[in-house]
Every structure is written in C-alpha cells, then in structure tokens.
Amino acid sequence: MTFDSFTLRILIARTREDVFRAWTVPDEIGKWFLDAFHTKDGEVQPQDVVTEVGWNYEWTWLEGTREEGQFTNVVSGEELAFTFGPDCTVRVRFSEELTRTCVEVVQTQSHEDESKRAEWAFGCVQGWTFYLTNLKSVLENGTDLRETQFLVPKIVNI
C-alpha cells in the first residue's frame, strides 16, 4: 500500500461562492480553519480579499503551530490548489451536487520515505476530516467546533 494521496469529500448546504470564499478569504478562513494572512511580493494583502495564484499564505492554528505555503491555482468558485507541509500539495474542488456544494480535498505527498508519507497522510486525513466537518458546521449553523482551551496536548480539533 502506498500513501501518495488521499481524497475527502463533504456536502455543504451553501452556495459554491460562499464555500469558495471560506477557503480563499483570510477573514473567512479564520472562522473555521486557521488564523490566516496572505501576502503578495512580501506585502500583506487585505483580510477580506480573495487570494490569487502566486500569493503566499501563513496560517496559524489556535495553539500556535504555523504553516506557510503558496497558492498554485485559483479558479473562482471551482478550484483552489496550494503547497502544504513538506513535499505536499492540496487541491480543493467545488461542485454542485444534490442542491448543495461538494467540497473535494485531494492531498498528494511526495516524501521519499514511505513511512513518513504514511505518517503525514494519517495525520492530515484526521485533520482535514475535522476541519471539513467544522467548515460545514460554521457555514450551515454558525457553530465553531474547535477547542479553545488547550488542556490536552496533540488534540486534533485546535
């Protein structure tokens, strides 16, 4: 078995435009995922503007872990792609299914070490599953499921 990629899907009862903005506007990303800011040519971009190809991001989890990367594809309302972690890419597709928006996340990792690929894939599947659920919860009923008190180390919902 290889762990080169995985795919997760979820249906959300909101428009494609709403869901796309939740992934591409820093103020919206912070409501369900991570504190975010985006830069272009080293300049911080407005928090209420949709990202563009080539922009960099810095996302910070609630407990302080940071992730930096770059947006490699942005097609309004349809697709978003970005680098993520060591040797990984994430592609997010948005489509209409059953009167809802389907969000499909495909993460591909190219670590040379298969055990590291497996470890990274396992951790990211857990994380993306939680955050996709939180995205659905926030967009459909306004409830943020993230933990805000860090009483237990290495918990997935922070």
Buried (B, 14 or more C-beta within 10 A) or exposed (E): EEBEBBEBEBEBBBBBEBBBBBBBBBBBBBBBBBBBBBBBEEEEBEBEBBBEEEBBBBBBBBEEEEBEBBBBEBEEBEBBBBBBBEBBBBBBBBBEEEEBBBBBBBBBBEBEEEEBBBBBBEEBBEBBBBBBBBBBBBBEEEEEBBBEEEEEEEEEBB
